[in-house]
Amino acid sequence: MNILITGAASGIGRGLALKLARPGVSLQLCDHAADGLMETARQCDEQGARAVPTVLDTRNRQGMAEWIATASGERLDMAFLCAGITGGLPPEADDGLVLEREERVWEMLDTNLTGTLNTFFPVVQAMRRQQRNGENLRGRICVMASVAGFVCYPGTPSYSASKAALDRFIVANAVHLQRFGISLTSVCCGFVDTAMVKQNRFPMPGLVSTEEAVRRILRGTLRQTRRVIFPSWLVMGSRLMDLLPPRLAERYYMTQPSAQPAGMPDF
């Protein structure tokens, strides 16, 4: 079995790699963080897998296409697109303006959305050349979206926008690709206990361990679930909040520490 994972240096990407690592499995691992990526590969090798790490930024469109063309080999069974970043608002400006830094917005969209698409299209191209397996599938693709994509949260405007776009893109394309034999899964989860959220200094309702997140993601991907959600109460609550008039929802959102200037790390 040949499996591709981006964002494999830490967090959910590393968790998936370690969970899938076993004899007979080839893991094509990608991340821009070299040290973390090599450590993930080392641990996967120790578990008997064949780990092939590649230091590469998903925003490099040509680089990703070339890497995936090689990494897919004779067959690519699954791809987990986990690379992404998060962040909040900067401190209030001297004139009172509260707005994400323009360069940070572009970085967020380029990494979370464009970087994922730079991975998605070459993976589809690799899988379309393959024969269907015993499950009538050519391959599985799982993409990390977020519960933040369901809300217009004042503390994370560009993060919410990037994840909303990812989720809609994956779910909307799922029916056509399913008929072709490629299963798409969008993961819309809440807070996962990874390095990405370690610097948050506010309550994180529904925080789940990386191990639990990986278990749910793998189960949903293997079951060909269109959208994996957890914790369900947080996702359902978020979707209900988004049905409210925006000004009414804002009254609640603006009581949250993470919606304030510098309420979340502005990396």
N, C-alpha and C positions, 0 to 999 in steps of 0.2 A: 504494500500500500504506500502511495506517495501523497504526502500532505504538505500544503504550503501555508505558512503563518507569517503575517506581518505584525510588527509591534511585539516581536518575540523576546525582547531584552528584559521585559518586566511585566508585572500585572497579569491581566487576563491572557495575553499572548504567551507569556512564559508558562502560566498555569495550564493552558491547553497543550502546549508542547510536552510538558512533563507528564500530563495525564495520558497522552497518546503514545509516549515513547515506550517502545517494546521491540523485541527482536522481530525482524521482518517489516518494520515500518521505516520509511525514509522521510525525514522531516526537512523541508526546505524552509529555512528560517531567515527572516529579514528584519533589520532595524538599523537606524542611524547611530545608535549607541553601541559602540564596538565592545566595550568591556562587559556590559550586561548580556549582550548577544552571545559572546563567547562562553560566558558562564552557563547560559541556558543550554547551549550546544554540548558543553562538557557534561552537564547533568543528564541530558538525554542519551548521550553516548554511554554513560555508566549504566543506564537502564536497558541497554542492548539495542537501541535504535541507531540508525545511521543519520546523524544530524549534519546538515550542510549549511553553515551560516554564511550570510552575505551582508556586508555592511553597506547599506544603501538607503537613501531618503526616498520615501514614496512620492515625493513631489517631483522627482526626476522622471519625467514621462518616458523618455527614450530608454533610460537605464532600467526602469521597471519592465518595459516591454522586452528588452533583451534578456534580462534575468529570468523572467517567467518563461520565455521561449526555451531557455536551457533547462531551468529547474523542473518544468513539467515533464520532461523525459518522454517515455513512451506512453505514460498515462498519469494524469493528475486526478486523484480520487476526491480530495476535499481541499478547500481553501478557506482559511479563516482570516478575515481582513480586520485586524485589531488596532492598527496604528492610528493614533489620534492624540490630541492635546486638549487641555481644558484651561480655565482661568476666568477671572471676574473683572470687576471694574477697577480702574486706577483711583487714587485719591482725588478728591474734589479739586478742580482747578482754582487758581487764585480769583478768577471772576465768577466762581460758583458753578461752572459747567461740569456736569457729570456725563462722561461719554467714553466708551472704549477707545483706546488709542488706535488710530487708523491702521498703523503697521501691524498691530496685534490682530485686528479683524481680518486683514488679508492673510496673515499667517494661520489663523484658525480655519478659515475657509479653504485655504490651499492645502492644509494638512488633512483636515477631517473629511472634506468633500472631494477636492481635486485629487489628493493623494490616494484616496480610496478608489476613485474612478480610474486612476492610472493603473491600479491593480486589477480592478474588476474586468475591464475590457480585454486585456491580454489573457486573463484566466478563462474567460468565456471562449476566446479564440482557440485556446489550447484544448478546452473540453469539447468544443463542437466537432473536432476531428476524431474524437474517440467513439468507439462502439458502446452501445448500451450494455450495462452489466446485468446480473441476475435480477436486480430490482428495477430493471428497465430505465436505469439512470446512466447518464454520461458523467455526472459529477455533482458535487454539492458545494455551494458557496454560502458562507455565513458572514454577515457584516455587523459590526458593532455600532448600533445607533445609541439611543438613550431615551429615558423617560423625559429628559429635558426637551426633546423634540416635540412633545405634546403640549408644551406651555410656552407662553410669551413671558419668560421670566426676566424681570428687570436687572437681575444680577449677572446674567450670562447671555446677553443678546446674540452674539455671534456663535457661541457654542450651541445654543438652542436652535438657531437657524441652520447650522451645518448638519446637526443630527436630524432635524425635521426633514431636510432635503434628502438625506441618505435613506431614512426609513421609507419615505414616499417613493423614492426611486426604486428601491429593492422590491417593496411589496407590489408596486404597480407593474413591474416587469416580470413578477413571479409566474403569473399564469401562462404567459407566452413561452418562457424558458422551460417551465415544467413540461409543457407539451413536447418540447424538443428534447427533454431528458436531463435538464439541468435544474436542480432544486435550489431555490433561493430562500434564505432565512435572515430576517432582520431581528437583532437583539435590542430590545428597549428595556433596559434595566435601570434601577436606581443606583445608590451608592454601593460600590464594591470596595472592600478593604485592600486597596493597592497603594503603591507609592504615590500615585497621582492624587489621592485624597488625603494623604498623611498630613499635609500642611493646612488643611481646613481647620479653622478654629471656631466651629459652630456645630450645633447638633445635626447629625446626619440620619434622619429617620429611615428605618428599614435597612441599615447597613448590613451587608452580607459578606461572608468570607469569600476569598478568591476561590477556594475549593468548592463551595456551594454554587457560586456563579458558573464555574466551569462545568459542574455536573449538569446544571440546567441547560446551559448552552449546547453541550454535546447531545443531551437527550433530545432537545428540540431539533437540532440539525439532523440527527439520524432519523427522526420521525418525519422529516420534511415539513416541519411547522413553518408557516409563513412568517409569523411574528412571535418571538419568545419574549414574555414579559415577566418581570419579578422585581420586587414583591408586588403581587397583583393588586393589593389594596392601595399602594402608592401610585401605581400606573392608572388604576381606575379613578382614583381621586384627582389625579392630574388632568385626566381627560374631562372629568366633570367640571373642574375649575375653568377649563378652556371654553366651556359652553357659556360661562357667565359673561355679561358685558365687560369689556376690558377695564373700564374705570372701577367697576366693582371688584374684579379680581385683583387689581392693583392695590386696593386698600389692604388686602391680606398680605400680598407679596411684600409690600414695603414695610411690614412689621418684622420681616425676617432679617437677621444679621447678614446673611449672604447676599442680600439685595442692596446693601449699602456700599458706598465708595470704599474700596479696599477691604470689603467684606470677605472676599476670596483672594487667594494669591493672584497677582497680575504678573505672570512670569515674564 
